[in-house]
Structures are given as C-alpha cells and as structure tokens.
Amino acid sequence: MMSSILNAVDQRTRLVGENRLELLMFRLGSRSAFAINVFKVKEVISVPALRTMPGAHSNLSGVTVYRGVTIPVIDLRQAIKIRGNAGDRYPQNVIITEYNRSVQGFLIGEVLSIVNTSWEQIVPPPKSIGKANYLTAITQREIRGENTLVEIIDVEKVLAEIIHYDANISKALLEDDITGHLHGKTVLVVDDSATARRQIKDTLCQLGINIIERQNGAQALALLKQWVAQGRNVDDEILMMFTDAEMPEMDGYRLTAEIRNDSELQHLYIALNTSLSGSFNDAMVEKVGCNRFISKFQPDMLVDVVQQRMREVLDAMG
C-alpha cells in the first residue's frame, strides 16, 4: 500500500521544484485552443450516452456512469460562454477530471496534444479582459505549424457556478480560547483563481482575519522579499500563507522551495491549498516542504489550520 502511495507521489510531483507542468490541449468546436493541467485529468473518453436531469443547471449536459459511479458531464464550451455555433464535430470527447475531491466530465471537441512546459512560459491573462473571464492563464504554443494562443481554463470558477459553495463554519469547531486571538490577524492567500481566493476570504473573514491576495508564486515571493528588504519581520506581518499548487510564472511548489531556502523566510507557516486530492497527501506535504496539505474547498479545514497555527504561536509565546 505504501509503495503505491509513494509511486503516486512520484507521478504527481516529479516536476516539483522544476516549476513545470503538463497541459492537455484541446478545442471547443472553434479555432481557439484551450488547456487544463494534466494533473487533474483521469481519462479522456468518447462522448458516452448522457441522461438529462430535470431542473439541472443549464451548463450540465447530463449524467453518465463512469467506472460504476454516476458523474455529471458539463458542456465546457457553454460554461465558459463561447459565442457562435460549435463545429459539426463538437462535442467529440469527454475529459474525466478530479477537482476538489469530486469527479466530473467536461464535453470538449478535438484533443490536440499533451505538452510539457514551464510555468515561466505561462502568464496571467491581461487585466483588460475583465473579471468575467474564465481563464487563469495563457501561453503560446506551436500547434500544427502555427504559433497559437492557448487559454488555460479556470475550472474552479466553472464548477462554482454550477455547484454553489458554502463558506459557513461549523460552530462546534471553533475554539473560544483561540478564535479571539485570530481577530485582526492577517493571512496571505496565493491563488491564480479569483474564485478560490474568494472562497478562502469568505471563510476566514468570519473570524475577523484580514486577507492579502496574490495571484501567483512570483507575486507572493516578491511581496515577502519586499518586507524583508524593508526590515520587517514576516511573522509579524502575516500569521501564515495559503498557496495553490498550480499557478502561472511560479507554482506553489517552487514558491515553497524558495521560501524554505531563504533564511529570512524559511520558518513561514505554509498550507498547500489545492484542488488535487488523493491518498498521497501526507507524503506530498513532506516532499514539498509545506506544513499542511488541504484539498479545496473545505471551510472547516481552513479554520482548523488557522486555529492550529494560532495555537502554535501562542504556545511559543509561553
């Protein structure tokens, strides 16, 4: 059992520290190219028979049975609001993915390829496109001899519009001797998905915690180093940091490694908050060098982490 878990760790984290990722690129019935991280993909299958569900969300094409389990299948083209008619051969395939501890399918068109690339070659979308977009990043790739813009989809936003997230905290979880100390504390949240950042903010603000947001590891590291250059103690500025794993320019793995290798920053408490899930979590924590691993989106788990961190701080103060 342990060997299989460690094999999963090696498969999932073989690019850790190298700031690299693999993208599955595809079309959505148009000339544009889109992508999602291969880490999230379980399988690509032909479009199966779908059963429609009365009263279901308009982006939900139906449900199907996948490996003995009923899963929802979402029309990705419709979900990200692509205008115009789809091509004659849309949809062609379904990507089976695992996000936030749930399995779902996405209708897509033609699968183009899988490419191994660097997060440094992936950049956030321009601010001029507005907040209503469904992208976390863009990159340029050569596809069939043409230099093509590839749009990386914010799947968490797509899912949050279909499955309403609840940021309510279980009252029984709150430790009165700890929560009073959390009021006014600040937490750094690093994630390329505005939806994911908002989920954490909506949860922790209930405890009176202030949130500083950054969209990727490069921005977060620059902020931390700026504080150090100004002679400020990072532990005085923030209680801890939540970081996503996969982000443009610098991912959460590289961010954690950079922090652990900096004598001024190395003791910062880091929780990896990611839509990756599975039995390899504990081993990943040790391999990556973070303090905790949390699968999105679990409000009670977020609160448990900040309470644990606050208790450690209070114990250290005596």
Number of C-alpha atoms within 10 A of each C-alpha: 6 10 8 11 17 15 13 18 19 16 11 16 18 12 16 19 16 14 20 23 20 17 20 20 22 23 21 24 21 18 10 12 20 22 25 21 17 18 19 20 18 14 12 15 13 12 19 14 10 13 13 14 12 7 6 11 13 12 19 20 21 20 19 20 13 14 7 7 8 12 17 21 25 25 19 24 21 16 19 18 11 13 9 8 9 15 13 10 12 18 21 18 20 24 25 20 19 19 20 17 12 11 18 21 29 23 23 25 24 18 19 15 11 15 15 12 15 17 21 15 14 20 18 18 18 9 8 6 9 9 9 7 14 21 22 24 22 20 20 14 17 10 14 8 7 9 10 15 15 21 23 25 21 21 20 19 20 17 18 13 13 15 10 8 13 12 18 13 18 10 8 6 12 15 12 8 10 16 17 11 16 20 15 13 17 20 21 21 25 30 28 25 22 19 18 23 21 16 18 22 19 16 20 25 14 14 19 16 20 18 21 15 20 19 22 26 27 19 15 23 19 11 15 19 17 13 14 14 10 8 9 13 14 19 14 9 14 18 20 22 21 27 31 28 23 25 27 27 21 26 28 31 27 23 22 25 16 15 21 18 11 11 8 15 19 14 14 18 18 23 24 25 25 21 23 21 17 13 13 18 18 15 16 22 16 12 14 19 16 22 15 17 24 23 19 22 21 20 19 17 16 21 21 15 18 24 20 13 19 19 18 12 13 12 9 8 7 6
